[in-house]
Every structure is written in C-alpha cells, then in structure tokens.
C-alpha cells in the first residue's frame, strides 16, 4: 500500500469475514497494514476469535438487520462485501437465492448510508454476460447485487473470480479416493486460489483511482478435470483418479445445480488468465497453490478420512 494511503485510510470493513474469501481478504489487508473491521454475527465463534487474534477489530452485525450493518460500516474508508450462495457451507437452513440478493443489497445500502468511499464486491465470473445468454442462478444473483450497487452510485469495484482451488480440499470434490465432479473429464475448467482474491481486493483498495468503476473476471489457471486430478495426485503423492458424476445424479439435488454444471461444461467462465496475471504477477496456478498450501490441506483431509475409515 502506498505510504500516503496508510496515513489517510483508517479502516476497511470486511463483511463475510469468517468465510473463505473473507478470511483471505482480511489476512491480506492486515499484512498490508490496513486496519480491518471484521463483521460477524457471532464474535465468540472460533473463526471470529482467530481474526481478532490476527489483529482485526470485530463488529457484530446481522445481514437482515440494516441498522447493525450501518453501525459496522460507520467511519470506514472501504468495505469488502461477499455473500454465500445456496449450498455454501454454514448457510442457515432454508437459505435461498433471494436471501443472498437481499443480504448483498443490505450491505450495499449500509455502505451507502455510512458514506463508505470504496466498496469492493466479490461477484462471480460471467456475471457481465447477463444480456447475452442464460446464466446459472448463482451468477444471476451476483449480477442483481452488482446492479443494485450501480444504482446506488457507490464508488465500487466488482471482482469476479471463477471457481476456487479450495473446492478440491475436502468432500466437495474428493470422494472415496477419487476426484469426483460433474465436469466433463476433458473440458478445461477455470480455477483460482482464494488467497488471490485477497490480493486483488487489497490491490483495489490501495489503488482506488485505477480500480473504482472496474468489473474484472479473474482466473488463475485453466485445466481439464483429468489434469487437475493428476496434479493433485502428484502433489499429495497418492493416486486420486478422476471420476465424472453423471449430470442426472446432480439433477436429483436440484435443476439449478445441474444447469450450473452443464453451463460450465458447454460455455464456461471464459476469464482471461493471462490478463489476470498481468494485473497480479504473483497469481498462483494450480501447481504453485498445491506446493504452497493446497497439497497440505488435501493430505490432511485424506488422512482424516483414512482415520475415520479405520475407526469404523
């Protein structure tokens, strides 16, 4: 962060601070010397206490309580906003797409009411194509929140990441000694490390003149599922073959889930990896992420699974 901004900027509010993206953004902002106010509904939770120990100020707020969100944003220079999507870990029972949109709009309204000078919103790659094709519902939800932020006239940056490499560290994509998804085995899929979202958020806040008003699709690598499984296998020193889950099995969980996979197989995010790396030369590809943190996370998950299996 430029020295001048260290003197001017006091606080960045991080909404969704205990989630995957929020933790990455908080860590990067703290490392860069910003003061961070981490918004959580439960300051006593272990994840929130960890943020406090790292140096963040905690602020209690509820996503459906606009007054609490305004109070959390008061006096801050910037605000990072991310909401869970349907099916995300930790979402309340019955959480819907409309809940996501309402929460995102509430955060934007709070930023507007509090006079926040720069809102960075974590959207999703492909959201800018809403006028040209039918998008998956989770992408449409993000676009609807983007539209609300634009209508408010907030000085904002829309970061649109693709799917995260961290999806391959647990039961989301790891099953019974395999890498298993509904992606077509030889269709390239775009992925990125969540820590790089933190890097882009910090970059946007540090360089508002370059980033306010921008919407950027972000991707760190593009590999087929077979290639991803091979790289993971090499990284953990254990064979994890790729298994394609039939789309019919996904459809039993919901038509929208099935359409999202179909869309990714047929159309895809289409972010520009080279352009993303030009913006952030430290961008991680899959092998770099595996070397730094991914392989250790995956190995830990697999070891826990092995232990559980032995205990049965």
Buried (B, 14 or more C-beta within 10 A) or exposed (E): BEEEBBEEBEBBBBBBBBBBBBBBBBBBBBBBEBBBBBBBBEBEEEBBBBBEEBBBBBBBBBBEBBEBBBBBBBEBBBBBBBBBBBBEEEBEEEBEBEBBBBBBBBBBBBBBBBEBBBBBBBBBBBBBBBEEEEBBBBBBBBBBBBBBBBEBEBBBBBBBBBBBBBBBBBEBBBBEBBBBBBBBEEEBBBBBBBBBBBBBBBBBBBBBEEBBEEBBBBBBBBBBBBBBBBBBBBBBEEEBEBBBBEBEEBBEEEEBBBBBBBBBBEBBBEBBBEEBBEBBEEBBBBBBBBEEBBBBBBBEBBEEBEEEEEEE
